[in-house]
Amino acid sequence: MLPLRIATLALLLPFSVHGQTLGSYRPRPDTLNYESVNSYLMFFIRGADTLGEPITTRTRERQYFTARGTDLTVWVRLQSLDGQPFSFDNTYTVTPAGRVLAEGTTPVAQAPNARVDLLPRFPNPPVRLEAGVSWRDTVSVRHRLPYGDTYYSVQRQFRVHRLIDTLGTRVAHIVATGEMRLRQGGWQDSTAGTVWWQEVAGPVADTVWFDTRGGELLGDVTVMSLVGTGGAGPKAGGVTMASGLRSSVRRQRSPS
């Protein structure tokens, strides 16, 4: 049996031989800890009334990366920091470029509401991250659920704004702009067969800080402003209203 340090090096080697500044996630010997703040407003406009109010949630997120052949398994635990009894564990299979392939053992195409934007995504094959390097990425999933159709689609143009040498590593500061299309919904009353839904689209902007030597995310911010329609009532009908979703999600590394 290999000594622990040699075994760990053998595990990390396939993901690190190509250089220290590639856009690529890697297995980690430790758990990554983040805190995220999601400030959002989902609103519906009915006549002269606007329904909805601003909400802010705070969440602790833990991630643990291990190798799975040429891909990675990411264990994720979410816990509320707002005093709510919320805790959620799941595993994801992702490529080193950050593309989510499966949630648990279920392929993303068959997993409704899967977290397909778990990580900022890089080109495949990986590119060396230098100032001015850019790439385009599309995330798109669609599902048919008992309460109605849902989809999530976002196109982004990423660009490395600059490289920062700090704390013994090199951090890539990456910016992205794009367009998001979203249809979501759920049961308003499953017994009565009534649902709610929202179908919106609009611009999205991302800022990413990525440790190129460690192959890990240090933090990111996603801001979106989406408008469209929404409604509620019987599945085959109901009231349709103007609707929108404004959201700012900020995630950053934390000590624990």
C-alpha positions as CSV (number, residue, x, y, z in Angstrom):
1,M,0.0,0.0,0.0
2,L,1.4,3.4,-1.0
3,P,2.2,5.8,1.9
4,L,-0.5,8.4,2.3
5,R,1.5,11.4,0.9
6,I,2.6,9.4,-2.2
7,A,-1.0,8.2,-2.7
8,T,-2.3,11.7,-2.5
9,L,0.3,12.9,-5.0
10,A,-0.7,10.1,-7.4
11,L,-4.3,11.2,-7.0
12,L,-3.6,14.8,-7.8
13,L,-1.0,14.3,-10.6
14,P,-3.4,13.7,-13.6
15,F,-5.1,17.0,-12.9
16,S,-1.9,19.1,-12.4
17,V,0.7,18.0,-15.0
18,H,-0.5,20.5,-17.6
19,G,0.6,23.6,-15.6
20,Q,-0.4,25.8,-12.8
21,T,-2.5,28.4,-14.5
22,L,-5.1,26.3,-16.4
23,G,-8.8,26.8,-16.0
24,S,-9.4,23.4,-14.3
25,Y,-10.9,22.1,-11.0
26,R,-8.9,19.5,-9.2
27,P,-9.3,17.0,-6.3
28,R,-8.7,18.6,-2.9
29,P,-7.3,17.0,0.3
30,D,-9.5,19.4,2.4
31,T,-13.0,20.6,2.5
32,L,-13.7,24.0,0.9
33,N,-16.0,26.3,3.0
34,Y,-18.0,29.2,1.6
35,E,-20.6,31.6,2.8
36,S,-23.2,32.9,0.3
37,V,-25.7,35.7,0.4
38,N,-28.7,35.7,-1.9
39,S,-30.7,38.9,-2.2
40,Y,-33.6,38.6,-4.5
41,L,-37.0,40.0,-5.4
42,M,-39.5,37.8,-7.3
43,F,-42.5,40.0,-8.2
44,F,-45.8,39.8,-10.0
45,I,-47.8,42.8,-11.2
46,R,-51.6,42.6,-11.0
47,G,-53.3,45.8,-12.1
48,A,-51.9,48.5,-9.9
49,D,-50.5,46.1,-7.3
50,T,-47.0,44.6,-7.2
51,L,-46.9,41.3,-5.3
52,G,-43.6,40.3,-3.8
53,E,-41.0,41.7,-1.3
54,P,-37.2,41.7,-1.1
55,I,-35.7,38.6,0.6
56,T,-32.1,37.9,1.7
57,T,-30.9,34.5,2.7
58,R,-27.5,33.5,4.1
59,T,-26.1,30.0,3.6
60,R,-23.0,28.0,4.5
61,E,-21.7,25.8,1.8
62,R,-19.1,23.0,2.1
63,Q,-17.6,21.3,-0.9
64,Y,-15.3,18.3,-1.1
65,F,-13.7,17.3,-4.4
66,T,-12.4,13.7,-5.1
67,A,-11.3,12.1,-8.4
68,R,-13.6,9.9,-10.3
69,G,-11.7,8.6,-13.3
70,T,-11.1,11.6,-15.5
71,D,-14.0,13.5,-13.8
72,L,-14.6,14.7,-10.3
73,T,-17.1,13.9,-7.5
74,V,-18.2,17.0,-5.5
75,W,-19.9,16.5,-2.2
76,V,-21.9,19.6,-1.2
77,R,-23.6,20.4,2.0
78,L,-25.8,23.5,2.4
79,Q,-26.8,24.9,5.8
80,S,-28.9,28.0,6.6
81,L,-27.2,30.8,8.6
82,D,-30.5,32.5,9.2
83,G,-31.6,30.3,12.1
84,Q,-33.7,28.0,10.0
85,P,-33.5,24.2,10.3
86,F,-32.3,23.8,6.7
87,S,-29.6,21.4,5.8
88,F,-29.1,19.7,2.4
89,D,-26.5,17.2,1.2
90,N,-25.9,16.0,-2.3
91,T,-23.2,14.8,-4.6
92,Y,-22.4,15.9,-8.2
93,T,-20.3,14.4,-10.9
94,V,-18.5,17.2,-12.8
95,T,-15.8,17.5,-15.4
96,P,-12.5,19.3,-14.5
97,A,-14.0,22.2,-16.6
98,G,-16.9,22.5,-14.1
99,R,-19.7,21.0,-16.3
100,V,-22.2,19.1,-14.1
101,L,-22.9,15.7,-15.5
102,A,-25.0,14.1,-12.8
103,E,-26.8,14.9,-9.6
104,G,-26.2,11.8,-7.4
105,T,-26.6,9.0,-9.8
106,T,-29.1,10.8,-12.0
107,P,-27.9,12.4,-15.3
108,V,-28.6,16.1,-15.3
109,A,-31.0,15.8,-18.2
110,Q,-33.2,13.6,-16.0
111,A,-32.8,15.5,-12.7
112,P,-35.4,18.3,-12.4
113,N,-34.1,21.4,-10.7
114,A,-30.5,20.1,-10.6
115,R,-27.9,22.7,-9.7
116,V,-26.4,22.9,-13.2
117,D,-24.6,26.2,-12.4
118,L,-22.7,24.7,-9.4
119,L,-19.4,26.1,-10.6
120,P,-18.2,28.7,-13.1
121,R,-17.3,26.7,-16.2
122,F,-14.1,26.7,-18.3
123,P,-13.3,25.6,-21.8
124,N,-12.7,22.0,-22.6
125,P,-9.9,21.2,-23.3
126,P,-8.5,23.6,-20.6
127,V,-6.8,26.8,-21.6
128,R,-4.1,28.7,-19.9
129,L,-5.6,31.6,-18.0
130,E,-4.0,34.8,-19.0
131,A,-5.3,38.4,-19.2
132,G,-7.5,38.8,-22.2
133,V,-8.3,35.1,-22.7
134,S,-12.0,34.7,-23.4
135,W,-14.5,31.9,-24.1
136,R,-18.2,31.4,-24.6
137,D,-20.3,28.9,-22.6
138,T,-23.9,27.7,-22.6
139,V,-25.8,25.9,-19.9
140,S,-29.3,24.6,-20.9
141,V,-31.7,22.1,-19.3
142,R,-35.4,21.5,-19.8
143,H,-37.8,19.2,-17.9
144,R,-41.5,18.3,-18.0
145,L,-42.9,18.0,-14.5
146,P,-46.4,17.3,-13.1
147,Y,-47.0,21.0,-12.4
148,G,-45.7,22.1,-15.8
149,D,-42.6,22.6,-18.0
150,T,-39.4,24.2,-16.6
151,Y,-36.2,25.2,-18.2
152,Y,-33.0,27.0,-17.4
153,S,-30.7,28.4,-20.1
154,V,-27.9,30.9,-19.9
155,Q,-25.2,32.0,-22.4
156,R,-22.2,33.8,-21.1
157,Q,-19.1,35.3,-22.6
158,F,-16.2,34.9,-20.1
159,R,-13.0,37.0,-20.1
160,V,-9.9,36.9,-17.9
161,H,-9.7,40.5,-16.7
162,R,-6.3,40.2,-14.9
163,L,-4.1,37.8,-12.9
164,I,-3.2,38.7,-9.3
165,D,-0.2,37.2,-7.5
166,T,-1.2,37.1,-3.8
167,L,-0.8,34.9,-0.7
168,G,1.6,32.5,-2.5
169,T,-0.8,31.8,-5.4
170,R,-2.1,33.3,-8.6
171,V,-5.7,34.4,-8.8
172,A,-7.6,34.8,-12.0
173,H,-10.1,37.7,-11.9
174,I,-12.7,36.7,-14.5
175,V,-15.8,38.6,-15.7
176,A,-18.7,37.4,-17.7
177,T,-21.8,38.9,-19.3
178,G,-24.7,37.0,-20.9
179,E,-28.4,36.3,-21.2
180,M,-30.5,34.1,-19.1
181,R,-33.9,32.5,-19.8
182,L,-35.8,30.8,-17.0
183,R,-39.1,29.1,-16.5
184,Q,-39.9,27.9,-13.0
185,G,-43.0,27.0,-11.0
186,G,-44.6,24.6,-8.5
187,W,-47.8,23.5,-6.9
188,Q,-49.9,26.2,-5.3
189,D,-52.3,23.6,-4.1
190,S,-51.6,20.1,-5.4
191,T,-55.0,18.7,-4.1
192,A,-56.9,21.4,-6.0
193,G,-54.6,21.1,-9.0
194,T,-53.5,24.8,-8.9
195,V,-50.0,25.9,-9.8
196,W,-47.8,29.0,-10.0
197,W,-45.3,29.7,-12.7
198,Q,-42.9,32.3,-14.0
199,E,-41.2,32.7,-17.4
200,V,-38.6,35.4,-17.5
201,A,-35.5,36.5,-19.4
202,G,-32.8,39.1,-19.2
203,P,-29.1,40.0,-18.7
204,V,-26.8,38.3,-16.3
205,A,-23.3,39.3,-15.1
206,D,-20.8,37.3,-13.2
207,T,-17.5,38.0,-11.5
208,V,-15.2,35.1,-10.5
209,W,-12.0,34.8,-8.5
210,F,-10.3,31.5,-9.2
211,D,-7.1,30.1,-7.6
212,T,-5.2,28.8,-10.7
213,R,-2.6,26.9,-8.8
214,G,-5.0,25.2,-6.3
215,G,-7.7,24.6,-9.0
216,E,-10.4,26.0,-6.7
217,L,-13.0,28.7,-6.6
218,L,-12.3,31.5,-4.1
219,G,-15.5,33.4,-4.7
220,D,-18.0,34.6,-7.2
221,V,-20.9,37.0,-7.7
222,T,-23.9,36.6,-10.0
223,V,-26.3,39.4,-10.7
224,M,-29.4,39.1,-12.9
225,S,-32.4,41.2,-13.8
226,L,-35.1,39.1,-15.5
227,V,-38.6,40.1,-16.7
228,G,-41.5,38.4,-18.4
229,T,-44.8,36.8,-17.3
230,G,-46.1,34.7,-14.5
231,G,-49.3,33.5,-13.1
232,A,-51.2,31.2,-10.8
233,G,-54.4,29.1,-11.0
234,P,-55.5,25.9,-12.6
235,K,-52.8,24.0,-14.5
236,A,-54.5,24.5,-17.9
237,G,-55.4,28.2,-17.3
238,G,-55.4,30.8,-14.5
239,V,-54.4,34.4,-14.3
240,T,-51.4,35.7,-16.3
241,M,-49.5,38.7,-15.0
242,A,-46.3,40.7,-15.7
243,S,-43.5,39.2,-13.6
244,G,-39.8,39.5,-12.8
245,L,-36.9,38.3,-10.9
246,R,-33.9,40.4,-9.6
247,S,-31.2,38.6,-7.8
248,S,-27.7,39.1,-6.5
249,V,-25.8,36.0,-5.2
250,R,-22.4,36.5,-3.6
251,R,-20.3,33.5,-2.5
252,Q,-16.9,33.7,-0.8
253,R,-14.5,31.4,0.9
254,S,-14.7,31.3,4.7
255,P,-12.4,29.7,7.3
256,S,-15.0,27.2,8.4
